[in-house]
Amino acid sequence: MMRQRTVKCRGLLLQDGLPLGEAYWIAPYVGVSEEGISKHGTTTVTWFTEEGKIKRKTKVNSSQPGFVTAISRRHRNVVQGVNEVWRIALPARSGPSGYITSTPDSRVFVHEFHPKQGQIALDIYVHGKLANTVGPFWQYLAESVHLSDDGSAALIVWFGEVSSSV
């Protein structure tokens, strides 16, 4: 398996000689353009074919290596793979919000959540499908999941229930 390397090449978008935004690549054949003035603007991700034609395009709130995030009207958060074609509407969870991360090749996506105060659990998706839910465990300090490029995950947790004296 050939390892992908993400290189961000940034360019300035101009309109009438004035800066309007910037554009950069987040993966092979996947570009991001950020356009706007001041705090008002849009971020668009565009997937291209090898011939340079637009395959698909979507507006997003944020982009990360491996996934992009958008807020939809029906779902709280919707994430999409950058290097694989998948779309996940993250379930609404009670409790504090969690952390989301992905492998750079978009193969593995992890949604960390907190079922109760002090607890941590993970929804693990492979190729955009829920593969497993792990936990809940007692969270160790403020540690989050650590996801390796190969898809392996590490999570530091307390063994047993945490006492209030810790």
N, C-alpha and C positions, 0 to 999 in steps of 0.2 A: 504494500500500500504506500503510495507516494504521499508524503506529508505536505499539506498546503501551507503556504506562508502568506499571511495577510500584510500587504504593504499599502499604506495610505498615501496616496498622491493627491495633494490638495490643489485646487485651482479656484481662482476668484471669479465669481459671476458678476458681469458688469451690465448695466443698462444706461445708455446715454453717458458712458464714461464714469458713472457712479457705482460704487460697490453695492450689489444687491444681495449677495450671499456667497456660498462656496459649494464646491462639489468635490467628492473624493470617492475612491473605490474601497469597499469593505471586504470584497471577495472577488475571485475571478468572475467577470461578467456581471457584477452587482455593484451599482453605483448609488451614492447618496447625494442629494442636492438639498441644501438648506437655503431657503430664500426668505427674505423679509427685511423689514426696517424696524429697528429697535427690538422690542420684545415680541412683536407681532410678526408671525411668519409660519411657514410650513416646512416640514422635512419630508421628502419623498424618496422612496427606495425604488430603483428600477432594475429589473432583471433583464439581461440581454441574451440573445442567441449568439452563437459563435460568429455569425455573419453580421452582427451589429444591429439586428432588428430588436425592437422592444417585445419581450416575451410577456411580462406583466409589470404592473406598477402599483404602488400603494403608499398612502400617506401614513406616517408613523410619528409617535411621540419620542421614541429613542431607538438607537441602533447600537448593537453590540456585536462583537465577533460571534457568529453562530446564530443569532436571532435578532428580530426587531419587535418592538412593542407598540401596540396601538390601543386606544380606549374606544370601545364600540358602545352603541346605545343599549344593546341588549346584554352585554357582558361587561364585567368590570375591567378585565385586562384580556387582550387577545395577543398572543405571540405567534410569530411566523418564523420558520426556518429560513436562513439565508442561503445555505448550500444544499439544502434538501427542501422539497416541496411538502410542507406540513403546516397546519394551523391549529392552535390549541386555544380554546376559550377557558382560561383559568377559572376554576370554581371559586365562588365567593366563600371566604372562610371567616369565622368569628375569631376574635382575638387580635393580637398585634400582627401587622403585615409581615410577610416573610421576604425572602431573598430569592431571586431567580438567576440562573446561570446556565450556560450551555458549553458544549465542546465547540471549538472553532469550526469543525466540519459539520455542525448542526445535527450530528447523529444522536447525541444524548442531551436531554434538557432536564433540569432539576428545578422543581418548585418547592422551596422550603416554607413551612408554615408553623404556627404555634397554636396547637389545639387548646392549651391552657397556659396561663402565666407560668413561665419557667420551663415549659416543655417545648420540644422541637420534633418535627416530623418532616418527611420528604415524600413528594410525589416524583417518581422517576419515569421519564418518558424516553422511549427508544424509537427513532424514526417517526416521531409525532404521536405515538400511541402509548397510553399509560401502561407501563410494564409492571410497576410495583409501587406500593406505599409502604414506607419504612417508618417505624416509630409508633407512638410517641416515646421519646426518651427525655430525661431531665437534661436540659441544656447546660453545658459547661461555660460559665462566664458569658461572654458575648460572642462565642464562636459560631460561625456559620459553616455550611458545607464547603468542602474543598474539592473541586472537580478537576481531574487531570485531563489532558488532551486525548488520552485513550479511552475516556469514559468512566474510569474508576473514580469512586467518590470516597472521601474520608470525612467522618463526622466525630468530633470529640464530644463525649457526653459524660455525665456523672453515672456511676454504677449505683443503682438504688435511688431512693428519694433523697432530695437535698434537704438538710436541716436548716433552720433559720439562723443558726450560728455560723454558717459558712460564709 
